[in-house]
């Protein structure tokens, strides 16, 4: 399973191997996340990808999800997922 995270343009450009990003998971609601990135690999496009959007793929990441930005800042997470694949997009 690959989780897609929307990030700001500066976060997208600054993302690097073993770095981190802050972003959002968009489901029925928007959840703020903190992601410790693993290793970047080649991104293979999905048919539904927006051609105006840039994507990057990282594997072996750690994702921390909160209900609000304030909870994310206080490290009060709803869930943690370790060793997962992430696609960031901006």
TAWO-V265425 format. One record per run of one state. SS is the DSSP state (H for helix, E for strand, - for the rest). FROM is the first residue (numbers start at 0). TO is the last residue. If there is no record, write none. Layout:
[[SS:FROM:TO] [SS:FROM:TO]]
//
This chain:
[[-:0:0] [E:1:5] [-:6:7] [H:8:13] [-:14:18] [E:19:25] [-:26:28] [E:29:35] [-:36:37] [E:38:40] [-:41:53] [E:54:64] [-:65:67] [H:68:72] [-:73:77] [E:78:88] [-:89:89]]
//
